[in-house]
């Protein structure tokens, strides 16, 4: 492949994936340095793309992607916090699959805070947006900006319908009750809660549901764990969960027969700490969690949980609404499953201690 053809191929791939939607095309001099070619070689590659109808030069000399091409291919932005996880990856794959069926493309954009310029530019430049919120509290000015996006935006995993923003929630807070009911059926009369996740609305609602369930069934339990800071890396969260449970065990604070973990990270860290102290999970103590992030069946012991359903059908519904000719979002702003998918793993068993 000649150098001209190589540069042409690189640019075509980037244009096809929407790489220049936020940054704009580089100048010839910048492009030539980037690919290690002469400026004349870069110019010839650009001229070929202009001839093929992919690029056009504006009166000020700046290169842009041809309007006909950009208008023919809708682009979805997937905005996610910098703490990328397996959970977010499942959402990304679902969005890409649904977008492909809709003949659209997807760009994943990482942001590190709510005033990150990348986030704000994405809201301006993409046709539609799927937003995965971080644990950091969202400022009112950003909420207002999200509301202005109208039906072209959907929030994932958080219910923003109170702000008139469409939302997809695969784990409604009441699913927590079904998981805890399983512990009650197994005879556990004390259920603790372990949380190390940032106290965002999702985690807070799960803890509230745990408290409500205990009050309803007159069951005791203690809350353990210290929340991490927003944007803490995934591996650091696992280590934080492990160290927090080690402290609880070493101080002799865990006296219940079962423990509800607010996240898979908390559960994995807790189980590792218990096994290192020869506590038999599933026999000496039962452990369960919400949202296994697709891991529950493959852990040892397998983890009792509410499994994450396939997000793809829910994303398809969003895309259909985003692409419809109606100006308004037709139907409920909140898209969620009606029933939890309960997986009963080896991490839970019957309570051997009589009340």
N, C-alpha and C positions, 0 to 999 in steps of 0.2 A: 504494500500500500504506500503510495506516495505521501509526502508530507502534507500536500494540499488536501488530498483525500482524507487523511487522518484528521486534520483540523475540521474539515467539513463534517465528518462523522461525529466528532466530539460535540460540535455545536448543534447538529441535528438532534442528538440524544438529549442534550440539555434543554433545548427548546421543547422537545416532545414531552419532557417531564416537568416543564414549567419552572426550570431552575432560575430563569431570569425575570420572573414575575415581580420579585421584590428588589433585586439589585440592579436590574437593567443590564444590557449587553456591554461587555468591556470594549474599550477603544482598541484600534488596531495595534497600537504600540504595546498596550497591556496584554492583549491576547498573544502577541508574538513572544513576549517574555515568558508567559505562562506555559506555552507549548514548546518552547525552545526552537523557534523558527524565525526566519527573517520577517520583517514587516511586510515585504512584498508578497511572501508566501501566504501570510495571514490574509492579506487583501484579496488575493486570488480565490481563496476558500470562501471568503465573504461574498465576493462577486458571484460565485456559483450559487450560493444560497439565495442571493437576491434574484438571480435568473430563474431559480426554481420556485420563487414566490414565498419563501419562508421569511426573508428579511427585507426591510426597506430602509432607506436613508431619509431622515427628516431634513427640512430646509436648513436646520442648524448644523447638519452633518452627523447628528447622533443616529446610531443604528437602533432599530426597534424590530420586534417581531411583527410581521404583517397582520393587519387588523382582521383580514378574512380568516387567517389561520387561528388566531386567538378566539375569535367569536364562534368558530366551528367546533371548538373543544372546550367544554366546561371544566373548570379546575376547582377542586375542593381542597381547602386547607384543613389540616389536622393539627391543631395547636395543643401541645402537651408540655407539662412542666419538665424541667431538666432532670428530674428524678425518674428516668425512664424505667419501666418495670415490665414483667411478663404480662401483667394485667393490661397495660397500655398496648403492648404488642398485639394482644388478641383483638383489641379494638381496631388497631391499624390494619391488620390483615382483613378484618371484616369490612372496613371502609374501602380498602383497595378492591376487594372482590365485588362489592356492590357497585362501586364506581365504574369498574370495568364493564359490568353488565349494562350500565347506563351510558356507556361510551364517553366517560369522563376520566380525568386524571386526578391524582392525589399528591399533595406536597405536605410532608410532615415538618412542622416548625417547632423547635424547642424554645421555650421562654423561661427566664429565671426570676422574673417578678412581674407584677401586673402593669407596670409602666414600661416594660421592655419595648423598645421601638419595633422589634420584629413582630410582636403581637399586634400592635396598632397598625403597622403597615399591612399585615396579612388581612386584617379586617377591611382595609381599603381596597386591596388588589385582587383577592380571590372572589370567585363567583359565589361560593357558599363555604361555610365554616362549620367544622365539628370541633368543639372546645372541650378539652378535658381539664377541669379546674384543679389548681394546686390546693394545698391545705391552708395557704395564706388567705386571710380575709380579703374579700374583693372590695375595693373602694367604690363608693357610689358613682363616681364619675365613669368608672369602667363599666359598671352595670348599665348606666344610661347609654353608653356607647354600644353595648351588646344589644340593648333593646332596639336601637336604631337600625340594627341589621335586619330586623323583622324575620320573615320566614326563611331567610338565607342562612340562619344560624341555628344550631342545635347544641345544647349542653349535654355532656355525657356523664352519667353516674350521679349527678346532682339534680335535685328538683328545683328549677328556676321558674316554675310556672307562676309563682306569686309575683314575678316581675314581667309576666306576659312573654316569657321566653320558652320556646319549645325545649323539651328535655327527654332524655332516654335514661331510665333507671332500671337496671337489671336486678337490683337488690333493694326493693322497697323495705322500709324500716320494719314493717310488720312481719317480714320473713324471719326476723330474729326470734319471734315468739314460737314459730314452728320448730326451730332448732332446739330451743330451750325445752319445749314440750317433750322432745325426745329424751332429754336428760331426766325430766320428771317421770316419764314412763319407765325408765330404767331404775327408778327408786332413789335418785339422788336428792337428798333433803338439805344440802348446802351447795350452792353453785357460785363460785367466785368469778370475777371478770378480770382479764389481763389485757391491758392496752398500752402500746408504745407509740401509736400513730399520733400525728398532729391532731389536735382536737378541732377538726373541721365539722361542718354540719352532719356529714355522714357518720363519723365516729361518735359524735355526741348523741345522735339519734339511736345508735345501736346500744350505747350505754344506758340511755333513757329507757329503751325497750327491755333491757335486762332488769333494770330497777322496777319497771312496771310489772314484769312477769313475776319477780320475786314477791312483790307486794300482793299481787293477785293470788298467788299460791302459798303465801306465808312461808317463804323459804328464805333462809339467811344467806349471806354471801358478802365478800369483801372485794373492793376494787384495788388492783395492783398495777404497777408500771408507771414510768415517767414518759410523757410524750416527747418525741424528737422534734427538732426544729423543721420548719418547712424546707423543702428542696434537699433534705438529707439523702445522699446516695443510697441506692437499694441495698448494697452489701453492708453499708454502715448501719442501716436500719436492722438488718438481721443480727448483726453483732450487738446492737443496743438491746434488742429483744432478749438475746441469750444472756447478756450481763445483768439485765434487770431481773430475769427469773432466777439467776444464780443468787442474787442478793436476797430475794424472797425466800428461797429454799434454805440458804445458809443461816438466815435469821429465824428459821422455823415458823414463818408466818403463814405458810400454806397448810391449812388444816382441813380443807374440804375434800370431798370425794370426786369433785368435778370442777372444771374450769372452762369458761367460755372466753375465747380469744376474739377480739374485734377484727383481726385481719389474719391472713395466712402467715405473714411475716412474724406476728406475735406468736402464733401457734408453733411454727417451725423452730423459732428460738427457744420457746418454752420446753418443747419436747426434747431438744438437744441437751438443755440444762438438766432436765429430769433424768434422762438416760445416763448422763455422765455421773449421776449420783445414785445409780442403780434403782431408780424409781421406775416400776413397770407401768408404762403408759397403756391404758386399756384395762389394766387389772388393779393396780394400786390407785390410779387416778384416771379419770376420763377427760379427754380434751376435744374440743370442737371449735369450729370457726365459721364465719361468713366468707364467701368468695374465696375459693381455693386457688384461684388464678390458674386453673387447669392442672394443678399438681397433685390433688388429694389422692387419687388412685395409685400414684406412683411413689408416694413417700413410704417410709418404713418407720413406724406402722402407718398404714393408710389412714387418712384423716377424715373423720366425720365432719360434714360441712353442708352448707348450701352451695351447690356447684354453680359455676358461672355458665348460663346458657349461651348458645351460639348467638353472638350479637348481630350476625349478618341480616336476618329478617327484619330486625328493628331498624337497622341502618337503611335497608332498602325502602322501608316505609318513609323514612325521613327524606331520602333522595327523591322519591316519587312526589312528595309534597313540595319539595324545593323546586322541582322541575315542572310542576303543574302550571297551567295558565291562570289559575286563580291567584288573586293578589293576596288573599288571606290563607292562613294555615287551616285547612279543613279538618275537623275532628278535634279530639282532646289534645291539648298541648303536651300532656304527659303520656309517654309511651312506656309501658312496663308489662312484664309477665304477670299473669293472674295467680299462678301457683309456683311455689319454690321447688327446685329439684334437690331433694334431700339425698345425700349419699351417706350411708352408714358404714363407716370404716372401722379399722381395728383399734383406733385410738379411744373408743368409748366402749364401756361394758356396764353390766349391772352393778349397783352399789352393794358391796359385801357387808357394809356396816349397817346394822339395824337402827332405826330412829328411836 
